[in-house]
């Protein structure tokens, strides 16, 4: 992991913790608006945090699928993002 990826701010941490916590769920990718709802951040703050995390290789933007095929796109933690904390992030 490069040095830039090791430095994340509080908002990026909130988003990444949420994404890592959802990795083992049936829906590991989450819409930006859902991340905003769950973290209490604004959509603008989430968008900036996710872009930064994506540039650092900690998240990825994936297509999501529903019963009728592709239903949109959502963010997922990458393997590097999952391993960023050394283990699963602490539950609150």
Residue, then its C-alpha position, 0 to 999 in steps of 0.5 A: x500500500x502506498x503512503x497516500x492510501x495510508x492517510x485518510x480523513x475522518x469522512x473517508x474513514x466513516x465511508x470505508x468502515x461502512x463499506x467494509x462492514x457490508x462486504x459479507x452481506x448480500x449487497x456488498x456494494x452500496x449506493x452513495x445516497x445510502x452511505x450518506x444516510x447511514x453515516x450522517x454525511x451529506x451526499x457532497x461529502x460522501x461523493x468527495x470521500x469516495x472519489x478520494x478512496x477510489x483514487x487510493x485504491x481502497x474502494x471501487x465503483x461496481x454495477x449493482x444487479x437486481x431481479x431485472x438485471x443491472x439496477x445502478x451502481x454502488x461503491x464497494x471496499x476493495x481487498x486493500x480497503x478491507x485490509x486497511x484496518x488490519x481487521x474488520x473495523x470496530x462496531x459502534 
